[in-house]
Amino acid sequence: MTEAGSGSAPAALSPLDSSRFGVRVARAPQVTLETLPDVLDFCKQEGVQLLMARCETKDLSLAQTLERHGFFLTDTLVYFRRDLNRPLLPEPRPVTIRPALEADAPAVGEIARQAFRGYDSHYHADPRLDRAACDALYVDWAERSCRQADMADCVLLAEVSGQTAGFLTLKRISESEADGRLYAVLPSMQGQGIGQALLIAGLHWCKERGLQGMVISTQITNLASQISWIRVGFVPHSSFYTFHKWFDK
Ligand SMILES: CC(C)(COP(=O)(O)OP(=O)(O)OC[C@H]1O[C@@H](n2cnc3c(N)ncnc32)[C@H](O)[C@@H]1OP(=O)(O)O)[C@@H](O)C(=O)NCCC(=O)NCCS
């Protein structure tokens, strides 16, 4: 799962993270050895207190350079991709799936509240970030996905006996691909195939829009997610480290 990045600049302030955590936060979505000096200059000029930086896992010398500069590892993200043309998509499962309306935001937020409490995210891995704020950001993210077009093009809901049991948010990221951004099932209803039903419905949503592929990402430790993706034909695609760095006076 990935939140929207901060564009193509090597680093940008993150007003949302700053308000979540009460410190001045910047993000560097794809730092490289070449852009690192600019990223650090940006943080100095802007009085950044916390930098969240991502780099490709294959760039180990960059990771080691970041460690020398006081960055610490907070997660490893794995991306999987599903080609929508082959193998053939699995048939939709016999679970009621429908697009969410704005009015569904509280129910979707409640699933996120339960499913992502204490989640293994890069936020939770930073001991200086408030635990409750780390949990709350998933609720906020899920709810805003139902309300804001810039967050998601569609939020698919799974309903079981009239109760909202799970959701998957989808966002087009290019002419040919969409990203499964946030995905969760109520803990009391996990392990019953609801996640699979959502993924399969998400794949069909993408295919119906003429896309060629769907990508999805999670922490490397999230085996339940990765197992569920593999079952419907996703394969590993790329991986990134997330580092945090605090700039203390
Ligand atoms: C990931 C998640 C959405 C999966 O939903 P789910 O409804 O429980 O998944 P399903 O019942 O459809 O299971 C799909 C497959 O994953 C496997 N699986 C599910 N939970 C698992 C677990 N905890 N450990 C190992 N395998 C697991 C199932 O066995 C199944 O494989 P099978 O076909 O061989 O039986 C759900 O566990 C969840 O909400 N987790 C917390 C939030 C989260 O991690 N979201 C994803 C972030 S990207």
The ligand as a MOL file (V3000), in Angstrom:
LIG
                    3D

  0  0  0     0  0            999 V3000
M  V30 BEGIN CTAB
M  V30 COUNTS 48 50 0 0 0
M  V30 BEGIN ATOM
M  V30 1 C -4.7220 -8.9450 3.8720 0
M  V30 2 C -6.2170 -9.1370 4.1000 0
M  V30 3 C -6.9600 -8.0270 3.3880 0
M  V30 4 C -6.6190 -10.4880 3.4950 0
M  V30 5 O -8.0420 -10.6000 3.5620 0
M  V30 6 P -8.7450 -11.9880 3.9260 0
M  V30 7 O -10.1870 -11.8480 3.6190 0
M  V30 8 O -8.3810 -12.3910 5.2900 0
M  V30 9 O -8.0490 -12.9410 2.8680 0
M  V30 10 P -8.6660 -14.2690 2.2250 0
M  V30 11 O -9.5450 -14.9630 3.2300 0
M  V30 12 O -9.2740 -13.9270 0.9240 0
M  V30 13 O -7.3600 -15.1470 2.0400 0
M  V30 14 C -6.6100 -15.1120 0.8620 0
M  V30 15 C -5.4440 -16.0720 0.9630 0
M  V30 16 O -4.4990 -15.5420 1.8780 0
M  V30 17 C -4.2710 -16.4870 2.9370 0
M  V30 18 N -4.2080 -15.7690 4.2130 0
M  V30 19 C -5.1170 -14.8930 4.6890 0
M  V30 20 N -4.7170 -14.4700 5.9130 0
M  V30 21 C -3.5510 -15.0990 6.1690 0
M  V30 22 C -2.6400 -15.0660 7.2590 0
M  V30 23 N -2.8590 -14.2970 8.3400 0
M  V30 24 N -1.5250 -15.8200 7.1830 0
M  V30 25 C -1.2810 -16.5860 6.1030 0
M  V30 26 N -2.1230 -16.6540 5.0360 0
M  V30 27 C -3.2280 -15.9270 5.0700 0
M  V30 28 C -5.4720 -17.3660 2.9330 0
M  V30 29 O -5.1410 -18.6480 3.4390 0
M  V30 30 C -5.8480 -17.4250 1.4930 0
M  V30 31 O -5.0970 -18.3880 0.8230 0
M  V30 32 P -5.8050 -19.7700 0.4170 0
M  V30 33 O -6.5690 -19.4380 -0.8150 0
M  V30 34 O -4.6790 -20.6680 0.1910 0
M  V30 35 O -6.6670 -20.1680 1.5560 0
M  V30 36 C -6.5620 -9.1440 5.5970 0
M  V30 37 O -5.7810 -10.1110 6.2430 0
M  V30 38 C -6.3660 -7.8050 6.2920 0
M  V30 39 O -7.2510 -6.9550 6.2770 0
M  V30 40 N -5.2030 -7.6170 6.9450 0
M  V30 41 C -4.9220 -6.3920 7.7070 0
M  V30 42 C -4.7580 -5.1800 6.8080 0
M  V30 43 C -3.7530 -5.4340 5.7270 0
M  V30 44 O -2.6980 -6.0190 5.9550 0
M  V30 45 N -4.0770 -4.9770 4.5210 0
M  V30 46 C -3.2510 -5.1390 3.3590 0
M  V30 47 C -2.2740 -4.0280 3.2720 0
M  V30 48 S -1.7350 -3.9280 1.6120 0
M  V30 END ATOM
M  V30 BEGIN BOND
M  V30 1 1 1 2
M  V30 2 1 2 3
M  V30 3 1 2 4
M  V30 4 1 2 36
M  V30 5 1 4 5
M  V30 6 1 5 6
M  V30 7 2 6 7
M  V30 8 1 6 8
M  V30 9 1 6 9
M  V30 10 1 9 10
M  V30 11 2 10 11
M  V30 12 1 10 12
M  V30 13 1 10 13
M  V30 14 1 13 14
M  V30 15 1 14 15
M  V30 16 1 15 16
M  V30 17 1 15 30
M  V30 18 1 16 17
M  V30 19 1 17 18
M  V30 20 1 17 28
M  V30 21 1 18 19
M  V30 22 1 18 27
M  V30 23 2 19 20
M  V30 24 1 20 21
M  V30 25 1 21 22
M  V30 26 2 21 27
M  V30 27 1 22 23
M  V30 28 2 22 24
M  V30 29 1 24 25
M  V30 30 2 25 26
M  V30 31 1 26 27
M  V30 32 1 28 29
M  V30 33 1 28 30
M  V30 34 1 30 31
M  V30 35 1 31 32
M  V30 36 2 32 33
M  V30 37 1 32 34
M  V30 38 1 32 35
M  V30 39 1 36 37
M  V30 40 1 36 38
M  V30 41 2 38 39
M  V30 42 1 38 40
M  V30 43 1 40 41
M  V30 44 1 41 42
M  V30 45 1 42 43
M  V30 46 2 43 44
M  V30 47 1 43 45
M  V30 48 1 45 46
M  V30 49 1 46 47
M  V30 50 1 47 48
M  V30 END BOND
M  V30 END CTAB
M  END
